Amino acid sequence: MPALTDAVAIDRPAHAPYRLLVVNGNTTSDLTHSLAAQARVFFDGAAHVHAVTALFGPAYIASRVEAAVAAHAVLETVEREVARAEAPFDACVLACFGEPGIGAVRECLSVPVVGMAEASIMAAMQRGDRYAIVTVGQRWPGMLREQIRQLGLDARCAAIIALPGNALDYVSRSPESAAAVSRALEAAVAEGADVIIVAGAALAGYLPVLPRRPSVPIIDSYRAALAQVLALASLERAQRLCALT
């Protein structure tokens, strides 16, 4: 794969909005639109959000095979968007909790690349002693255990709880889905978690619609990634400006 580092070398005015690339590793465009809208509300003018859908792959990743395909798709999607962009991006968010292809994307880009799992788990460990993950899909607990072991973040994981059904059925945030998420949060507390991650693109934006929450910190994995990418983009810009003075 050709290196993209030169394509993303940036030098912007100190107060210009950041340009952020958000990549949905799934191929459901309605989900991309939802993620883009949530990001724009979150940043409130601090960033221009360019959200894109993976060029090929599963509608929503639910297995190791689908994650492997999505990793290839994510890399090709990033390469295409960087090549066709009118101006360089300041940072990239991989909006998929499994973070398919994140290592390859980081190898290609010279700007911060943030994934939802790493960002939210690091945030959780700053809020409590033992974290739990609530997500959708029966294969995800095993997949996530492998992922957090590779990240070296498994020692403080109290539980990984999988909601039943198809993840895309949760995107509408229906009362039934919200009640199911609330029950899973309560189960996570029963497993000993003192901070809980609501994980995955399909569950992004769920906190406001939950009928009840346990009295522990709850972290939306997508918003954790958005917060971290803004912090890292700000740090990169500040360091470049300092180098110029």
N, C-alpha and C positions, 0 to 999 in steps of 0.2 A: 504494500500500500504506500502511495506517495505521502511524504511528510507534509503536514499542513501548517507547520509552525510559522512560516513567513506570512501565510495568508491571514493570520489572526494577530500579528504584531500590531499593537494599538498605541495611540498617543492622542488622547482626547482632552478637551478643556475640563477643568476641575469640577465644574458643576453640571456638565452635560449628563442627561439620563443615560444609564447603562443600557447596553444592547445585549439582551439575554436570549440565547437559543434554548428552547424547551422541546425536548424530544420525547414523544410518546412512543415507547417501545412496542406497543400493541398497534394493530391496524384499524381500530375503531375510531373513525374521525369524529363522531359525536363526543367521545371521551376527550379527544384533543381539544375540541372547542370548549368543553367544560373546564379543562385544566388551564387553558389560556385565559378564560374569563376570571377564574379564581386568582391567577397570578397577577392580572392587571389590577384587581381590587386590592390584593395584598401589597403590591408595590406603590399604588396610589401616585403614579406619575414619576416615581424614582427610576423606572426602567421601562424601556420599550421591549415588549415581549413578542418574540417570533416563535410560535408554537407549530410543530410539524408532526405528522404521523409517519411511523415507520413505512418504508417503501413496500415491504412485503412481510409475510409472517402470519402468526396467529392473530385472531381477533382480540384475544386476551390470553396472555401467557399462563398456562396451568400445568406445565410439565417440564422436565429437563430437556426433552427433545425440542419443545417449542421455544425454550429459553436459548438453546444453541442456535436455532434459526434466527431468532430475534437479535442475537448479538451481531450476526453478520448484517442484518438489516439496519440496525442502529448505526453501525460504522459507515455503511454506504450512504445512509440518510444524512449523517453529519458531514461527510465529505461533499455531498451534493450541495447542501445548504451553505456551507462555508464558501464553496467555489462560486456560487451564484449570488451571494450577498452583496448588496450595494455598498455596505460598510462592514468592517470587521465586528465580530461579537466580542464582548467583554468576558463572557462566561457561558457555561452550558449546564443545564439541568437535565439529567436523565430521569424522566418521570415514570419510573417503573421500579417497584420495590426490589425486584430481583436484580436490577442493575446490569442487564445483559450488555456485554461489550464495553463496560466502563473502562477497563484497563487499556483496551485498544484505543478508545477515544482519547484518553488522557495521554497516551503515547503520541498521538497525532497532533494534539492541540497544545498551544503554549499558554492557554488561559485556564482558570479554574474549571474543573468538571465535577459536579456534585451529584451524588446518587441519593435516593430517598432512604435506603436502609442505613448506610453509614451515617448520614446526617442525623437521622432521628434517633439512632441508638446512642450516638455520642451525646446528643441533647438529653436523652433519657438518663444517662449515667451522671449527668450534671444535676439532675433533679431528684434522684433517688438512689437507693442502694441496689435494688433488684427490679429489673424491667421485664415486662411481658409484651408479646406481640400478638395483636388480633388481626387476622387477615381472612381472605376467602379462598377456599380450594383445598381439597384433601391432600394433595401432594405437597403443598407449600410448607408444612412443618418440617418435613425431612429436608427439603431443598434449602430452607432458611437456616436450619441447624448447620448444614454444610457451609453455607455462606458466612454465617457469623463466626464459625470456627476459623475459616480462612482469614477473616478480618481480625481475629484474636479478641473478639468481643463477647465470647460465649460464657465466661465465668460468672457473670452477673445476670444471666438470662433465667428468669423464674419459670417461664412457660411460653409456648407458642400455641395459640388457640385458633383453629380453622373454623370459620363459619361455613355452613352447608350451602350447596347450590352453585350456580354460575355467577362469577364475579360481576359480569355485565348487568345482571338483574338488580344489583345493588346501586347502580349509577343513578337511578331515579330518586334515591333517598326516600322511598315510600315509608309510611308509618310502620309497616311490618318489618321492613329491613332495619329501620332505626331501632325498633324494639329488639331485634336479634343481636344487633351490635351492642346494645346496652346490656343484654344478658351475658354476652361474651366478656364484657369489661368486668362484670361482677365475678364471673368465673376466674378471671385473671387475678383479681384481688384474693380470691380464695386459694389460689396457688402460691400466694406469698409476694406478689408484685406490689411495689409501692410507687410505681410509675408505669404507664401503659402506652404503647404505641399503636395507633390505629393505622394499619399499614396497607399500602397499595393505592394505585391510581383510582381504582373503583370506589374506594372508601374516602377519597380526598373530599374535604368539605363536610364531613358528617357531624362534627362536634355540635354545631348550632341546632341540629334537628333531633338530637338524642333526647328521648323522653326523661331519662335520668342518667346521672353519672356517679360513679363512686367518688369518695372524697380523697382521691389521689390525683396527681398531675396526669393529664391525658395529652398526648402529643400526636398531632396530625402529621404523618410522615412527609406528605407533600409540602406542607407549610414549613416544616423543619428544613427541607431542602432549599426552599425559596429563601428562607432567612439566612441560611449558610452561604448560598451563592451570592447574595447581596453583600454579606460581610466580606467574603473573599474578594469579590470584584472591587469593593471599596478599598480593601487593603492593597491590592495590586496597583490601583490607581494612585493611592497615597505614596507608595514606595517609588513609583515611576516619577512622580512629581518631586519627591525628595532628591532623587538621583539627578534631576535636572537643575537643582538649585545649588 
